[in-house]
Amino acid sequence: MIHFNLKKTAFILSTALLSTAVQASGYHFGTQSVNAQGTANAAAAEAADASTIFYNPAGLTKLDSSQISVNANIVFPSIHYEAESAKHFRTGADVSGSTSGKITETTVAPHVYGAYKASDDVTLGLGVYVPFGSATEYEKDSVLRHNINKLGLTTIAIEPVVAWKLNEQHAVGAGLIAQYSKAELRKYSDWDASGAISQLASGLASRQAGRPVAVDATGKADGHADVKGHDWGFG
């Protein structure tokens, strides 16, 4: 029984850790090298080219000469969603609007790495790459607009490194990462969540015969905010 409990506990912990990794992958750009991508990143740290700056800076000492590695990944997402639904918090009525749509925004992620053999034992490197990125935008009249309507994250990292070959078996590498990040968020809000606007409109309509005033779920009582931010980070 004790052995079973240990196995069960280990399974639960492993599942929790893997779940966290999957969620983070929505922002992490999973490949930085075309060579590594060809082997599903199984050989990412083998120092086959200058992209080892990202995976293993000390691997620069294994390169035979100076070189430049240029990679570009083009992402063609094709995400279709349908049969979406949402309820108003106060009335419980269905939020009207678009219940289907698609996300097809093409994204280009370039990665450039350069290595310079200063001597037989010292190699300098510079990498400019995209480590994180995400873009999601629903229709502006989507029934989900009160939850989230648009989310975007773009980062660019600049990484100078130096690698030193200690002997034939050992090498060390170190570098500085300067990372620029830009994020955007758009969200709609139902301004009639409390019912105050509906009550006001109803009273106005009763005073204006023949000129009815109505506030419903079509967005007439909606407001939205666009939040944008950008900053540098170092590590």
C-alpha positions in Angstrom: 0.0 0.0 0.0 2.8 2.4 0.8 4.5 1.6 -2.5 1.2 2.4 -4.4 0.8 5.7 -2.6 4.3 6.8 -3.5 3.7 6.0 -7.1 0.3 7.8 -7.1 1.9 10.8 -5.5 4.7 10.9 -8.0 2.2 10.6 -10.8 0.1 13.5 -9.5 3.2 15.8 -9.1 4.5 14.9 -12.5 1.1 15.7 -14.1 0.9 19.1 -12.3 4.4 20.0 -13.5 3.6 19.0 -17.1 0.4 21.0 -17.0 2.3 24.1 -16.0 4.7 23.6 -18.9 1.9 23.2 -21.4 0.3 26.4 -20.2 3.6 28.3 -20.5 4.1 27.0 -24.0 1.3 29.2 -25.2 3.8 32.1 -24.9 7.2 30.4 -25.3 8.4 30.1 -28.9 9.7 26.5 -28.9 12.4 26.6 -31.5 15.4 28.8 -32.2 17.4 26.7 -34.7 16.3 25.2 -38.0 19.0 22.4 -37.5 17.6 21.6 -34.1 14.0 21.8 -35.4 14.9 19.1 -37.9 15.4 16.7 -35.0 12.5 17.9 -32.9 15.0 19.8 -30.7 16.6 16.5 -29.6 20.0 17.8 -30.6 19.4 21.5 -29.7 22.6 21.8 -27.5 25.0 19.9 -29.8 26.6 23.1 -31.0 26.1 22.4 -34.7 26.0 26.2 -35.5 26.0 29.6 -34.0 22.5 29.1 -32.6 24.1 27.3 -29.7 24.2 30.8 -28.2 20.6 30.2 -27.2 20.9 26.6 -26.0 24.5 26.4 -24.7 26.8 29.4 -25.1 29.9 27.3 -24.1 29.3 25.3 -27.2 30.7 28.1 -29.3 34.1 26.7 -28.6 33.3 23.6 -30.7 32.8 25.7 -33.8 35.7 25.4 -36.3 35.3 29.0 -37.7 33.4 32.2 -37.5 29.9 32.0 -38.8 26.5 33.5 -39.0 23.2 31.6 -38.7 20.0 33.1 -39.9 16.7 31.4 -39.2 13.1 32.4 -39.8 10.0 30.6 -38.7 6.6 31.5 -40.3 3.5 30.5 -38.4 0.2 30.1 -40.3 -2.4 29.5 -37.6 -5.8 28.3 -38.6 -8.1 28.3 -35.6 -11.8 28.1 -36.0 -14.2 28.5 -33.2 -18.0 28.2 -33.1 -21.1 27.7 -30.9 -19.7 30.1 -28.3 -22.1 31.4 -25.7 -22.1 33.7 -22.7 -24.6 34.9 -20.1 -25.3 38.3 -18.7 -24.2 38.4 -15.0 -27.3 40.3 -13.9 -30.2 39.0 -16.0 -28.9 35.6 -17.0 -29.9 36.4 -20.6 -27.7 35.4 -23.5 -25.1 37.9 -24.7 -25.9 38.6 -28.3 -23.2 38.9 -30.9 -21.0 36.7 -33.0 -20.7 33.0 -31.9 -18.1 31.9 -34.4 -15.0 33.1 -36.1 -11.4 32.3 -36.9 -7.9 33.3 -36.0 -5.5 33.3 -39.0 -3.0 36.0 -38.4 0.4 35.1 -39.9 3.4 35.6 -37.7 7.1 35.7 -38.7 9.7 35.0 -36.0 13.3 35.7 -37.1 16.5 34.5 -35.3 20.0 35.7 -36.1 23.2 34.4 -34.5 26.8 35.2 -35.1 30.0 33.7 -33.8 33.5 35.1 -34.0 36.6 33.1 -33.3 38.8 35.6 -31.4 41.4 32.8 -30.8 41.6 29.1 -30.6 40.3 29.2 -27.0 38.0 32.3 -27.0 34.8 32.7 -29.1 32.5 35.8 -29.1 28.9 35.5 -30.0 25.8 37.7 -30.5 22.2 36.4 -30.8 19.0 38.3 -31.7 15.9 36.2 -31.4 12.3 35.9 -30.4 11.9 33.9 -27.2 8.2 34.5 -26.5 5.2 35.5 -28.6 1.4 35.1 -28.6 -1.5 36.7 -30.6 -5.2 36.0 -30.1 -8.0 38.2 -31.3 -11.7 37.4 -31.4 -14.3 39.2 -33.4 -15.1 42.6 -31.9 -18.7 41.6 -31.5 -18.0 38.2 -30.1 -20.2 37.0 -27.3 -16.9 36.5 -25.4 -15.9 40.1 -25.6 -16.7 40.7 -21.9 -14.1 38.1 -20.9 -11.3 38.9 -23.3 -11.2 40.2 -26.9 -7.5 40.6 -27.8 -4.2 39.5 -26.3 -0.8 40.1 -27.8 2.7 39.5 -26.6 5.9 40.1 -28.5 9.5 39.9 -27.2 12.9 40.4 -28.8 16.1 39.4 -27.0 19.6 40.6 -27.7 22.3 38.3 -26.2 26.1 38.9 -26.4 28.1 36.0 -25.1 31.7 34.9 -24.6 32.9 31.3 -24.5 36.3 30.1 -23.2 37.7 26.7 -23.9 39.4 25.4 -20.7 40.7 22.2 -22.3 39.6 19.5 -24.7 36.9 18.3 -22.4 35.6 21.5 -20.7 34.4 25.0 -21.7 32.5 27.8 -20.1 30.2 30.5 -21.5 28.5 33.5 -20.1 26.4 36.3 -21.5 24.0 39.2 -20.9 20.4 39.2 -22.2 18.6 42.4 -23.0 15.0 41.7 -23.7 12.4 44.1 -25.1 8.7 43.1 -24.5 5.5 44.6 -25.9 2.0 43.5 -24.8 -1.5 44.5 -25.7 -4.9 43.6 -24.1 -8.4 44.6 -25.2 -11.5 43.8 -23.2 -15.1 44.9 -23.4 -17.3 45.7 -20.4 -21.0 45.6 -20.1 -21.8 49.0 -18.7 -25.3 47.9 -17.9 -24.3 45.1 -15.6 -26.0 46.9 -12.7 -29.2 47.6 -14.7 -28.8 51.4 -14.1 -28.6 52.2 -17.8 -31.6 50.1 -18.6 -33.7 51.8 -15.9 -32.6 55.2 -17.2 -33.4 54.3 -20.7 -36.8 52.9 -19.7 -37.7 56.1 -17.9 -36.6 58.1 -20.8 -38.6 56.1 -23.2 -41.8 56.5 -21.1 -41.3 60.3 -21.3 -40.7 60.3 -25.1 -43.8 58.8 -26.6 -43.1 57.3 -30.1 -39.4 57.4 -29.5 -38.5 54.2 -27.7 -35.1 53.9 -26.1 -33.7 50.4 -25.5 -30.5 49.1 -24.2 -29.9 45.5 -24.8 -27.0 43.0 -25.4 -26.1 44.2 -28.9 -23.3 46.3 -27.5 -25.1 49.6 -27.2 -24.2 49.7 -23.5 -20.7 48.3 -24.1 -17.4 50.1 -23.4 -13.9 48.8 -24.0 -10.3 49.4 -23.0 -7.1 48.9 -24.9 -4.1 48.5 -22.7 -0.6 48.6 -24.2 2.7 48.4 -22.5 6.4 47.9 -23.3 9.7 47.7 -21.4 13.2 46.4 -21.3 14.5 43.7 -19.0 18.0 42.4 -18.4 19.5 39.2 -17.1 
